[in-house]
């Protein structure tokens, strides 16, 4: 079954290169595709403070995809864990999901802060962030994950 | 640019039909594809309490996709908002993203609770949930969204 997925928009501005940390203050614009989306596709979106953005790590080449396990960020002092137990970009299907702040809506142009996707990234979906879609129950994660995220934003 | 996205797994068990509410206690299994993924693709995943699952609303037909605005759940007492300002399944690219509880890992079989995807749903990605990937700063949402989610889990 072929899956017909096409970008609904593109990240414009922000960072040109995928550096590891300090994404928090980075501002960018998601320019949505007005050929396919109607002008009212973002109606009411400004009522939300945050977005969940689904995007494609399109700069990752086929041979950069891990199908088994690896050390996160290549750090030998962190355990070797499966690609589905980390959020690295070199993953099957190259899909990224990230929550960012929505700072402005101008028709099909969304101004965002703290989106960890580089300039030119194809955007596959934009959803409003609803707190009820966060985790239910207490959250647990390994020590390496907490350490990795320390300077991320 | 064609995007090559293929399922990495399938939802087995759980609900057979997409009903609106009370997904919280529903248990299901994500059966990952061992033809493509290595047996160590889930190594270390059990250290996380929750997953973020990216999946395809594959039962949505082309003519059920909204490209502009609609009333969430068809409720005329809620405002008509853009498809990107709601999380309805009839959306461009049909991509769903949901956080659920991970209750067991048996190789490439993941036992989950509270995944709002019906039996047979193609899974496009599985990521560990890390609290740092939640929203930064205070969260705001419109009243209709809070009301809609009241009995969802």
Interface residues (C-beta under 8 A of the other chain):
Chain A: X1 X3 X5 X6 X7 X8 X24 X32 X36 X37 X38 X39 X40 X41 X42 X43 X44 X45 X47 X48 X49 X50 X52 X54 X56 X58 X67 X68 X69 X79 X80 X81 X82 X83 X84 X85 X86 X87 X91 X92 X93 X95 X97 X98 X99 X101 X114 X122 X124 X125 X126 X127 X128 X129 X130 X131 X132 X133 X134 X135 X136 X137 X138 X139 X140 X141 X142 X145 X146 X149 X152 X153
Chain B: X1 X3 X5 X6 X7 X8 X24 X32 X36 X37 X38 X39 X40 X41 X42 X43 X44 X45 X47 X48 X49 X50 X52 X54 X56 X58 X67 X68 X69 X79 X80 X81 X82 X83 X84 X85 X86 X87 X91 X92 X93 X95 X97 X98 X99 X101 X114 X122 X124 X125 X126 X127 X128 X129 X130 X131 X132 X133 X134 X135 X136 X137 X138 X139 X140 X141 X142 X145 X146 X149 X152 X153
